[in-house]
C-alpha cells in the first residue's frame, strides 16, 4: 500500500512548484550539464516534470504501484528521488530542510485510506478516458464478507 501512495505522490505531487534562494554559491548538476548558481539567485522547480524524469524513473509516465517496493536497494534508492514534500522522502523534516512537517502523517493517513477502500470494496471501476490525475469512479462494488 505504501508504494502505491508514493507512486500517487510521484505522479501528481500536491505542491507542483518549489522555489528557494541559494544561500551560497554552488554547482547544480543534471544528467548532462552543470550550472553555476550564485548566492542569492532564485531557483525554481516544477515537480510533475522532475518526477517523470526517464533518467531516474523507468517508464516514468506509467503509473506503477509497486515502483517503490523494497526489492533490494532499488525501491529505497528511488525514495531518495521522491521530492513531494519539498525534500527527499528518505529525510525527516527539520527547520533546516524546509520539508513539510506533516509528511509522515500524510503517508500514514493515505495508506489507511487506501487499505480501507480495499477492505470495503471488491472492485472499483473507473472511466479509462479520464486523465490520470482526475479519476472518475463509474462503479463501487461493496465487499461481500
Chimera marker file (.cmm) of the C-alpha trace (Angstrom):
<marker_set name="trace">
<marker id="1" x="0.000" y="0.000" z="0.000" r="1" g="1" b="0" radius="0.5"/>
<marker id="2" x="2.815" y="2.416" z="0.899" r="1" g="1" b="0" radius="0.5"/>
<marker id="3" x="4.443" y="2.010" z="-2.524" r="1" g="1" b="0" radius="0.5"/>
<marker id="4" x="1.114" y="2.837" z="-4.198" r="1" g="1" b="0" radius="0.5"/>
<marker id="5" x="0.791" y="6.004" z="-2.106" r="1" g="1" b="0" radius="0.5"/>
<marker id="6" x="4.335" y="7.041" z="-3.033" r="1" g="1" b="0" radius="0.5"/>
<marker id="7" x="3.540" y="6.449" z="-6.706" r="1" g="1" b="0" radius="0.5"/>
<marker id="8" x="0.439" y="8.656" z="-6.488" r="1" g="1" b="0" radius="0.5"/>
<marker id="9" x="2.531" y="11.428" z="-4.905" r="1" g="1" b="0" radius="0.5"/>
<marker id="10" x="5.144" y="10.985" z="-7.649" r="1" g="1" b="0" radius="0.5"/>
<marker id="11" x="2.603" y="11.168" z="-10.464" r="1" g="1" b="0" radius="0.5"/>
<marker id="12" x="0.591" y="14.064" z="-9.021" r="1" g="1" b="0" radius="0.5"/>
<marker id="13" x="2.612" y="15.981" z="-6.380" r="1" g="1" b="0" radius="0.5"/>
<marker id="14" x="0.420" y="18.070" z="-4.049" r="1" g="1" b="0" radius="0.5"/>
<marker id="15" x="2.786" y="21.053" z="-4.364" r="1" g="1" b="0" radius="0.5"/>
<marker id="16" x="3.839" y="21.271" z="-8.022" r="1" g="1" b="0" radius="0.5"/>
<marker id="17" x="6.065" y="24.349" z="-7.753" r="1" g="1" b="0" radius="0.5"/>
<marker id="18" x="9.006" y="24.724" z="-5.384" r="1" g="1" b="0" radius="0.5"/>
<marker id="19" x="11.478" y="27.560" z="-5.047" r="1" g="1" b="0" radius="0.5"/>
<marker id="20" x="14.324" y="28.785" z="-2.866" r="1" g="1" b="0" radius="0.5"/>
<marker id="21" x="17.154" y="31.315" z="-2.791" r="1" g="1" b="0" radius="0.5"/>
<marker id="22" x="20.693" y="29.989" z="-2.916" r="1" g="1" b="0" radius="0.5"/>
<marker id="23" x="22.389" y="30.516" z="0.461" r="1" g="1" b="0" radius="0.5"/>
<marker id="24" x="25.854" y="30.130" z="-1.080" r="1" g="1" b="0" radius="0.5"/>
<marker id="25" x="27.500" y="29.598" z="-4.461" r="1" g="1" b="0" radius="0.5"/>
<marker id="26" x="27.300" y="26.010" z="-5.690" r="1" g="1" b="0" radius="0.5"/>
<marker id="27" x="27.273" y="23.886" z="-8.833" r="1" g="1" b="0" radius="0.5"/>
<marker id="28" x="23.994" y="22.201" z="-9.732" r="1" g="1" b="0" radius="0.5"/>
<marker id="29" x="24.490" y="19.058" z="-11.812" r="1" g="1" b="0" radius="0.5"/>
<marker id="30" x="21.915" y="17.452" z="-14.074" r="1" g="1" b="0" radius="0.5"/>
<marker id="31" x="22.234" y="14.288" z="-16.149" r="1" g="1" b="0" radius="0.5"/>
<marker id="32" x="24.099" y="16.088" z="-18.898" r="1" g="1" b="0" radius="0.5"/>
<marker id="33" x="25.102" y="19.571" z="-17.721" r="1" g="1" b="0" radius="0.5"/>
<marker id="34" x="26.450" y="21.639" z="-14.819" r="1" g="1" b="0" radius="0.5"/>
<marker id="35" x="25.174" y="25.045" z="-13.750" r="1" g="1" b="0" radius="0.5"/>
<marker id="36" x="26.887" y="27.586" z="-11.515" r="1" g="1" b="0" radius="0.5"/>
<marker id="37" x="24.352" y="29.023" z="-9.072" r="1" g="1" b="0" radius="0.5"/>
<marker id="38" x="25.390" y="32.193" z="-7.243" r="1" g="1" b="0" radius="0.5"/>
<marker id="39" x="24.407" y="33.126" z="-3.706" r="1" g="1" b="0" radius="0.5"/>
<marker id="40" x="21.065" y="34.958" z="-3.688" r="1" g="1" b="0" radius="0.5"/>
<marker id="41" x="19.838" y="33.586" z="-7.023" r="1" g="1" b="0" radius="0.5"/>
<marker id="42" x="16.308" y="32.214" z="-7.111" r="1" g="1" b="0" radius="0.5"/>
<marker id="43" x="15.881" y="28.550" z="-8.001" r="1" g="1" b="0" radius="0.5"/>
<marker id="44" x="12.520" y="27.186" z="-9.103" r="1" g="1" b="0" radius="0.5"/>
<marker id="45" x="11.412" y="23.645" z="-9.789" r="1" g="1" b="0" radius="0.5"/>
<marker id="46" x="8.356" y="22.033" z="-11.338" r="1" g="1" b="0" radius="0.5"/>
<marker id="47" x="7.749" y="18.730" z="-9.547" r="1" g="1" b="0" radius="0.5"/>
<marker id="48" x="5.498" y="16.993" z="-12.109" r="1" g="1" b="0" radius="0.5"/>
<marker id="49" x="8.281" y="17.309" z="-14.687" r="1" g="1" b="0" radius="0.5"/>
<marker id="50" x="11.034" y="16.231" z="-12.278" r="1" g="1" b="0" radius="0.5"/>
<marker id="51" x="9.030" y="13.242" z="-11.041" r="1" g="1" b="0" radius="0.5"/>
<marker id="52" x="8.643" y="11.994" z="-14.624" r="1" g="1" b="0" radius="0.5"/>
<marker id="53" x="12.352" y="12.101" z="-15.468" r="1" g="1" b="0" radius="0.5"/>
<marker id="54" x="13.089" y="8.952" z="-17.515" r="1" g="1" b="0" radius="0.5"/>
<marker id="55" x="16.733" y="9.077" z="-16.376" r="1" g="1" b="0" radius="0.5"/>
<marker id="56" x="15.529" y="8.410" z="-12.829" r="1" g="1" b="0" radius="0.5"/>
<marker id="57" x="12.200" y="6.584" z="-13.142" r="1" g="1" b="0" radius="0.5"/>
<marker id="58" x="11.839" y="3.688" z="-15.574" r="1" g="1" b="0" radius="0.5"/>
<marker id="59" x="8.593" y="4.087" z="-17.571" r="1" g="1" b="0" radius="0.5"/>
<marker id="60" x="8.270" y="7.492" z="-15.923" r="1" g="1" b="0" radius="0.5"/>
<marker id="61" x="4.849" y="8.326" z="-17.420" r="1" g="1" b="0" radius="0.5"/>
<marker id="62" x="3.358" y="4.978" z="-16.399" r="1" g="1" b="0" radius="0.5"/>
<marker id="63" x="1.570" y="4.509" z="-13.059" r="1" g="1" b="0" radius="0.5"/>
<marker id="64" x="3.433" y="1.602" z="-11.428" r="1" g="1" b="0" radius="0.5"/>
<marker id="65" x="2.054" y="0.846" z="-7.933" r="1" g="1" b="0" radius="0.5"/>
<marker id="66" x="4.970" y="-1.386" z="-6.928" r="1" g="1" b="0" radius="0.5"/>
<marker id="67" x="7.694" y="1.022" z="-8.110" r="1" g="1" b="0" radius="0.5"/>
<marker id="68" x="8.841" y="1.767" z="-4.542" r="1" g="1" b="0" radius="0.5"/>
<marker id="69" x="8.693" y="-1.789" z="-3.196" r="1" g="1" b="0" radius="0.5"/>
<marker id="70" x="11.866" y="-2.658" z="-1.345" r="1" g="1" b="0" radius="0.5"/>
<marker id="71" x="13.287" y="-5.072" z="-3.904" r="1" g="1" b="0" radius="0.5"/>
<marker id="72" x="16.921" y="-4.900" z="-2.885" r="1" g="1" b="0" radius="0.5"/>
<marker id="73" x="18.129" y="-1.301" z="-2.895" r="1" g="1" b="0" radius="0.5"/>
<marker id="74" x="16.198" y="-0.194" z="-5.990" r="1" g="1" b="0" radius="0.5"/>
<marker id="75" x="12.976" y="0.920" z="-4.253" r="1" g="1" b="0" radius="0.5"/>
<marker id="76" x="14.852" y="2.534" z="-1.370" r="1" g="1" b="0" radius="0.5"/>
<marker id="77" x="17.150" y="4.394" z="-3.780" r="1" g="1" b="0" radius="0.5"/>
<marker id="78" x="14.138" y="5.689" z="-5.708" r="1" g="1" b="0" radius="0.5"/>
<marker id="79" x="12.709" y="7.102" z="-2.469" r="1" g="1" b="0" radius="0.5"/>
<marker id="80" x="15.732" y="9.427" z="-2.364" r="1" g="1" b="0" radius="0.5"/>
<marker id="81" x="14.436" y="10.890" z="-5.665" r="1" g="1" b="0" radius="0.5"/>
<marker id="82" x="10.850" y="11.353" z="-4.448" r="1" g="1" b="0" radius="0.5"/>
<marker id="83" x="10.548" y="15.041" z="-3.501" r="1" g="1" b="0" radius="0.5"/>
<marker id="84" x="6.795" y="15.513" z="-2.994" r="1" g="1" b="0" radius="0.5"/>
<marker id="85" x="7.283" y="17.142" z="0.430" r="1" g="1" b="0" radius="0.5"/>
<marker id="86" x="9.999" y="19.658" z="-0.520" r="1" g="1" b="0" radius="0.5"/>
<marker id="87" x="12.822" y="17.202" z="0.070" r="1" g="1" b="0" radius="0.5"/>
<marker id="88" x="13.796" y="13.554" z="-0.307" r="1" g="1" b="0" radius="0.5"/>
<marker id="89" x="11.324" y="11.069" z="1.148" r="1" g="1" b="0" radius="0.5"/>
<marker id="90" x="14.240" y="9.442" z="2.985" r="1" g="1" b="0" radius="0.5"/>
<marker id="91" x="14.901" y="12.580" z="5.107" r="1" g="1" b="0" radius="0.5"/>
<marker id="92" x="12.975" y="13.641" z="8.173" r="1" g="1" b="0" radius="0.5"/>
<marker id="93" x="11.501" y="17.168" z="8.294" r="1" g="1" b="0" radius="0.5"/>
<marker id="94" x="13.543" y="19.762" z="10.160" r="1" g="1" b="0" radius="0.5"/>
<marker id="95" x="13.845" y="23.533" z="10.360" r="1" g="1" b="0" radius="0.5"/>
<marker id="96" x="16.955" y="23.260" z="8.176" r="1" g="1" b="0" radius="0.5"/>
<marker id="97" x="15.479" y="21.408" z="5.193" r="1" g="1" b="0" radius="0.5"/>
<marker id="98" x="12.023" y="23.056" z="4.944" r="1" g="1" b="0" radius="0.5"/>
<marker id="99" x="10.260" y="19.740" z="4.456" r="1" g="1" b="0" radius="0.5"/>
<marker id="100" x="6.569" y="19.518" z="5.242" r="1" g="1" b="0" radius="0.5"/>
<marker id="101" x="6.354" y="18.781" z="8.992" r="1" g="1" b="0" radius="0.5"/>
<marker id="102" x="3.258" y="16.636" z="8.402" r="1" g="1" b="0" radius="0.5"/>
<marker id="103" x="4.757" y="14.485" z="5.646" r="1" g="1" b="0" radius="0.5"/>
<marker id="104" x="4.829" y="11.305" z="7.744" r="1" g="1" b="0" radius="0.5"/>
<marker id="105" x="1.200" y="11.665" z="8.845" r="1" g="1" b="0" radius="0.5"/>
<marker id="106" x="0.196" y="12.292" z="5.205" r="1" g="1" b="0" radius="0.5"/>
<marker id="107" x="1.722" y="8.947" z="4.205" r="1" g="1" b="0" radius="0.5"/>
<marker id="108" x="0.116" y="7.154" z="7.158" r="1" g="1" b="0" radius="0.5"/>
<marker id="109" x="-3.369" y="8.581" z="6.502" r="1" g="1" b="0" radius="0.5"/>
<marker id="110" x="-3.131" y="7.905" z="2.769" r="1" g="1" b="0" radius="0.5"/>
<marker id="111" x="-2.126" y="4.279" z="3.480" r="1" g="1" b="0" radius="0.5"/>
<marker id="112" x="-5.066" y="3.897" z="5.869" r="1" g="1" b="0" radius="0.5"/>
<marker id="113" x="-7.436" y="5.363" z="3.270" r="1" g="1" b="0" radius="0.5"/>
<marker id="114" x="-6.222" y="3.004" z="0.522" r="1" g="1" b="0" radius="0.5"/>
<marker id="115" x="-6.402" y="0.000" z="2.875" r="1" g="1" b="0" radius="0.5"/>
<marker id="116" x="-9.948" y="0.987" z="3.886" r="1" g="1" b="0" radius="0.5"/>
<marker id="117" x="-11.012" y="1.216" z="0.223" r="1" g="1" b="0" radius="0.5"/>
<marker id="118" x="-9.531" y="-2.239" z="-0.478" r="1" g="1" b="0" radius="0.5"/>
<marker id="119" x="-11.348" y="-3.707" z="2.538" r="1" g="1" b="0" radius="0.5"/>
<marker id="120" x="-14.673" y="-2.034" z="1.781" r="1" g="1" b="0" radius="0.5"/>
<marker id="121" x="-14.960" y="-2.739" z="-1.958" r="1" g="1" b="0" radius="0.5"/>
<marker id="122" x="-14.456" y="-5.891" z="-4.026" r="1" g="1" b="0" radius="0.5"/>
<marker id="123" x="-13.963" y="-3.871" z="-7.183" r="1" g="1" b="0" radius="0.5"/>
<marker id="124" x="-13.779" y="-0.297" z="-8.345" r="1" g="1" b="0" radius="0.5"/>
<marker id="125" x="-14.462" y="0.673" z="-11.943" r="1" g="1" b="0" radius="0.5"/>
<marker id="126" x="-13.057" y="3.894" z="-13.351" r="1" g="1" b="0" radius="0.5"/>
<marker id="127" x="-13.551" y="5.785" z="-16.587" r="1" g="1" b="0" radius="0.5"/>
<marker id="128" x="-10.482" y="4.902" z="-18.710" r="1" g="1" b="0" radius="0.5"/>
<marker id="129" x="-10.756" y="8.147" z="-20.696" r="1" g="1" b="0" radius="0.5"/>
<marker id="130" x="-10.243" y="10.367" z="-17.642" r="1" g="1" b="0" radius="0.5"/>
<marker id="131" x="-6.776" y="11.946" z="-17.184" r="1" g="1" b="0" radius="0.5"/>
<marker id="132" x="-4.772" y="10.053" z="-14.548" r="1" g="1" b="0" radius="0.5"/>
<marker id="133" x="-4.802" y="12.885" z="-12.010" r="1" g="1" b="0" radius="0.5"/>
<marker id="134" x="-8.607" y="13.203" z="-12.167" r="1" g="1" b="0" radius="0.5"/>
<marker id="135" x="-10.015" y="9.697" z="-11.640" r="1" g="1" b="0" radius="0.5"/>
<marker id="136" x="-13.775" y="9.283" z="-12.126" r="1" g="1" b="0" radius="0.5"/>
<marker id="137" x="-15.382" y="6.277" z="-10.414" r="1" g="1" b="0" radius="0.5"/>
<marker id="138" x="-18.093" y="4.649" z="-12.517" r="1" g="1" b="0" radius="0.5"/>
<marker id="139" x="-18.924" y="1.835" z="-10.059" r="1" g="1" b="0" radius="0.5"/>
<marker id="140" x="-18.088" y="0.830" z="-6.494" r="1" g="1" b="0" radius="0.5"/>
<marker id="141" x="-18.976" y="-2.774" z="-5.678" r="1" g="1" b="0" radius="0.5"/>
<marker id="142" x="-19.172" y="-3.343" z="-1.923" r="1" g="1" b="0" radius="0.5"/>
<marker id="143" x="-17.212" y="-6.185" z="-0.410" r="1" g="1" b="0" radius="0.5"/>
<marker id="144" x="-19.087" y="-9.333" z="0.483" r="1" g="1" b="0" radius="0.5"/>
<marker id="145" x="-17.796" y="-10.957" z="3.640" r="1" g="1" b="0" radius="0.5"/>
<link id1="1" id2="2" r="1" g="1" b="0" radius="0.2"/>
<link id1="2" id2="3" r="1" g="1" b="0" radius="0.2"/>
<link id1="3" id2="4" r="1" g="1" b="0" radius="0.2"/>
<link id1="4" id2="5" r="1" g="1" b="0" radius="0.2"/>
<link id1="5" id2="6" r="1" g="1" b="0" radius="0.2"/>
<link id1="6" id2="7" r="1" g="1" b="0" radius="0.2"/>
<link id1="7" id2="8" r="1" g="1" b="0" radius="0.2"/>
<link id1="8" id2="9" r="1" g="1" b="0" radius="0.2"/>
<link id1="9" id2="10" r="1" g="1" b="0" radius="0.2"/>
<link id1="10" id2="11" r="1" g="1" b="0" radius="0.2"/>
<link id1="11" id2="12" r="1" g="1" b="0" radius="0.2"/>
<link id1="12" id2="13" r="1" g="1" b="0" radius="0.2"/>
<link id1="13" id2="14" r="1" g="1" b="0" radius="0.2"/>
<link id1="14" id2="15" r="1" g="1" b="0" radius="0.2"/>
<link id1="15" id2="16" r="1" g="1" b="0" radius="0.2"/>
<link id1="16" id2="17" r="1" g="1" b="0" radius="0.2"/>
<link id1="17" id2="18" r="1" g="1" b="0" radius="0.2"/>
<link id1="18" id2="19" r="1" g="1" b="0" radius="0.2"/>
<link id1="19" id2="20" r="1" g="1" b="0" radius="0.2"/>
<link id1="20" id2="21" r="1" g="1" b="0" radius="0.2"/>
<link id1="21" id2="22" r="1" g="1" b="0" radius="0.2"/>
<link id1="22" id2="23" r="1" g="1" b="0" radius="0.2"/>
<link id1="23" id2="24" r="1" g="1" b="0" radius="0.2"/>
<link id1="24" id2="25" r="1" g="1" b="0" radius="0.2"/>
<link id1="25" id2="26" r="1" g="1" b="0" radius="0.2"/>
<link id1="26" id2="27" r="1" g="1" b="0" radius="0.2"/>
<link id1="27" id2="28" r="1" g="1" b="0" radius="0.2"/>
<link id1="28" id2="29" r="1" g="1" b="0" radius="0.2"/>
<link id1="29" id2="30" r="1" g="1" b="0" radius="0.2"/>
<link id1="30" id2="31" r="1" g="1" b="0" radius="0.2"/>
<link id1="31" id2="32" r="1" g="1" b="0" radius="0.2"/>
<link id1="32" id2="33" r="1" g="1" b="0" radius="0.2"/>
<link id1="33" id2="34" r="1" g="1" b="0" radius="0.2"/>
<link id1="34" id2="35" r="1" g="1" b="0" radius="0.2"/>
<link id1="35" id2="36" r="1" g="1" b="0" radius="0.2"/>
<link id1="36" id2="37" r="1" g="1" b="0" radius="0.2"/>
<link id1="37" id2="38" r="1" g="1" b="0" radius="0.2"/>
<link id1="38" id2="39" r="1" g="1" b="0" radius="0.2"/>
<link id1="39" id2="40" r="1" g="1" b="0" radius="0.2"/>
<link id1="40" id2="41" r="1" g="1" b="0" radius="0.2"/>
<link id1="41" id2="42" r="1" g="1" b="0" radius="0.2"/>
<link id1="42" id2="43" r="1" g="1" b="0" radius="0.2"/>
<link id1="43" id2="44" r="1" g="1" b="0" radius="0.2"/>
<link id1="44" id2="45" r="1" g="1" b="0" radius="0.2"/>
<link id1="45" id2="46" r="1" g="1" b="0" radius="0.2"/>
<link id1="46" id2="47" r="1" g="1" b="0" radius="0.2"/>
<link id1="47" id2="48" r="1" g="1" b="0" radius="0.2"/>
<link id1="48" id2="49" r="1" g="1" b="0" radius="0.2"/>
<link id1="49" id2="50" r="1" g="1" b="0" radius="0.2"/>
<link id1="50" id2="51" r="1" g="1" b="0" radius="0.2"/>
<link id1="51" id2="52" r="1" g="1" b="0" radius="0.2"/>
<link id1="52" id2="53" r="1" g="1" b="0" radius="0.2"/>
<link id1="53" id2="54" r="1" g="1" b="0" radius="0.2"/>
<link id1="54" id2="55" r="1" g="1" b="0" radius="0.2"/>
<link id1="55" id2="56" r="1" g="1" b="0" radius="0.2"/>
<link id1="56" id2="57" r="1" g="1" b="0" radius="0.2"/>
<link id1="57" id2="58" r="1" g="1" b="0" radius="0.2"/>
<link id1="58" id2="59" r="1" g="1" b="0" radius="0.2"/>
<link id1="59" id2="60" r="1" g="1" b="0" radius="0.2"/>
<link id1="60" id2="61" r="1" g="1" b="0" radius="0.2"/>
<link id1="61" id2="62" r="1" g="1" b="0" radius="0.2"/>
<link id1="62" id2="63" r="1" g="1" b="0" radius="0.2"/>
<link id1="63" id2="64" r="1" g="1" b="0" radius="0.2"/>
<link id1="64" id2="65" r="1" g="1" b="0" radius="0.2"/>
<link id1="65" id2="66" r="1" g="1" b="0" radius="0.2"/>
<link id1="66" id2="67" r="1" g="1" b="0" radius="0.2"/>
<link id1="67" id2="68" r="1" g="1" b="0" radius="0.2"/>
<link id1="68" id2="69" r="1" g="1" b="0" radius="0.2"/>
<link id1="69" id2="70" r="1" g="1" b="0" radius="0.2"/>
<link id1="70" id2="71" r="1" g="1" b="0" radius="0.2"/>
<link id1="71" id2="72" r="1" g="1" b="0" radius="0.2"/>
<link id1="72" id2="73" r="1" g="1" b="0" radius="0.2"/>
<link id1="73" id2="74" r="1" g="1" b="0" radius="0.2"/>
<link id1="74" id2="75" r="1" g="1" b="0" radius="0.2"/>
<link id1="75" id2="76" r="1" g="1" b="0" radius="0.2"/>
<link id1="76" id2="77" r="1" g="1" b="0" radius="0.2"/>
<link id1="77" id2="78" r="1" g="1" b="0" radius="0.2"/>
<link id1="78" id2="79" r="1" g="1" b="0" radius="0.2"/>
<link id1="79" id2="80" r="1" g="1" b="0" radius="0.2"/>
<link id1="80" id2="81" r="1" g="1" b="0" radius="0.2"/>
<link id1="81" id2="82" r="1" g="1" b="0" radius="0.2"/>
<link id1="82" id2="83" r="1" g="1" b="0" radius="0.2"/>
<link id1="83" id2="84" r="1" g="1" b="0" radius="0.2"/>
<link id1="84" id2="85" r="1" g="1" b="0" radius="0.2"/>
<link id1="85" id2="86" r="1" g="1" b="0" radius="0.2"/>
<link id1="86" id2="87" r="1" g="1" b="0" radius="0.2"/>
<link id1="87" id2="88" r="1" g="1" b="0" radius="0.2"/>
<link id1="88" id2="89" r="1" g="1" b="0" radius="0.2"/>
<link id1="89" id2="90" r="1" g="1" b="0" radius="0.2"/>
<link id1="90" id2="91" r="1" g="1" b="0" radius="0.2"/>
<link id1="91" id2="92" r="1" g="1" b="0" radius="0.2"/>
<link id1="92" id2="93" r="1" g="1" b="0" radius="0.2"/>
<link id1="93" id2="94" r="1" g="1" b="0" radius="0.2"/>
<link id1="94" id2="95" r="1" g="1" b="0" radius="0.2"/>
<link id1="95" id2="96" r="1" g="1" b="0" radius="0.2"/>
<link id1="96" id2="97" r="1" g="1" b="0" radius="0.2"/>
<link id1="97" id2="98" r="1" g="1" b="0" radius="0.2"/>
<link id1="98" id2="99" r="1" g="1" b="0" radius="0.2"/>
<link id1="99" id2="100" r="1" g="1" b="0" radius="0.2"/>
<link id1="100" id2="101" r="1" g="1" b="0" radius="0.2"/>
<link id1="101" id2="102" r="1" g="1" b="0" radius="0.2"/>
<link id1="102" id2="103" r="1" g="1" b="0" radius="0.2"/>
<link id1="103" id2="104" r="1" g="1" b="0" radius="0.2"/>
<link id1="104" id2="105" r="1" g="1" b="0" radius="0.2"/>
<link id1="105" id2="106" r="1" g="1" b="0" radius="0.2"/>
<link id1="106" id2="107" r="1" g="1" b="0" radius="0.2"/>
<link id1="107" id2="108" r="1" g="1" b="0" radius="0.2"/>
<link id1="108" id2="109" r="1" g="1" b="0" radius="0.2"/>
<link id1="109" id2="110" r="1" g="1" b="0" radius="0.2"/>
<link id1="110" id2="111" r="1" g="1" b="0" radius="0.2"/>
<link id1="111" id2="112" r="1" g="1" b="0" radius="0.2"/>
<link id1="112" id2="113" r="1" g="1" b="0" radius="0.2"/>
<link id1="113" id2="114" r="1" g="1" b="0" radius="0.2"/>
<link id1="114" id2="115" r="1" g="1" b="0" radius="0.2"/>
<link id1="115" id2="116" r="1" g="1" b="0" radius="0.2"/>
<link id1="116" id2="117" r="1" g="1" b="0" radius="0.2"/>
<link id1="117" id2="118" r="1" g="1" b="0" radius="0.2"/>
<link id1="118" id2="119" r="1" g="1" b="0" radius="0.2"/>
<link id1="119" id2="120" r="1" g="1" b="0" radius="0.2"/>
<link id1="120" id2="121" r="1" g="1" b="0" radius="0.2"/>
<link id1="121" id2="122" r="1" g="1" b="0" radius="0.2"/>
<link id1="122" id2="123" r="1" g="1" b="0" radius="0.2"/>
<link id1="123" id2="124" r="1" g="1" b="0" radius="0.2"/>
<link id1="124" id2="125" r="1" g="1" b="0" radius="0.2"/>
<link id1="125" id2="126" r="1" g="1" b="0" radius="0.2"/>
<link id1="126" id2="127" r="1" g="1" b="0" radius="0.2"/>
<link id1="127" id2="128" r="1" g="1" b="0" radius="0.2"/>
<link id1="128" id2="129" r="1" g="1" b="0" radius="0.2"/>
<link id1="129" id2="130" r="1" g="1" b="0" radius="0.2"/>
<link id1="130" id2="131" r="1" g="1" b="0" radius="0.2"/>
<link id1="131" id2="132" r="1" g="1" b="0" radius="0.2"/>
<link id1="132" id2="133" r="1" g="1" b="0" radius="0.2"/>
<link id1="133" id2="134" r="1" g="1" b="0" radius="0.2"/>
<link id1="134" id2="135" r="1" g="1" b="0" radius="0.2"/>
<link id1="135" id2="136" r="1" g="1" b="0" radius="0.2"/>
<link id1="136" id2="137" r="1" g="1" b="0" radius="0.2"/>
<link id1="137" id2="138" r="1" g="1" b="0" radius="0.2"/>
<link id1="138" id2="139" r="1" g="1" b="0" radius="0.2"/>
<link id1="139" id2="140" r="1" g="1" b="0" radius="0.2"/>
<link id1="140" id2="141" r="1" g="1" b="0" radius="0.2"/>
<link id1="141" id2="142" r="1" g="1" b="0" radius="0.2"/>
<link id1="142" id2="143" r="1" g="1" b="0" radius="0.2"/>
<link id1="143" id2="144" r="1" g="1" b="0" radius="0.2"/>
<link id1="144" id2="145" r="1" g="1" b="0" radius="0.2"/>
</marker_set>
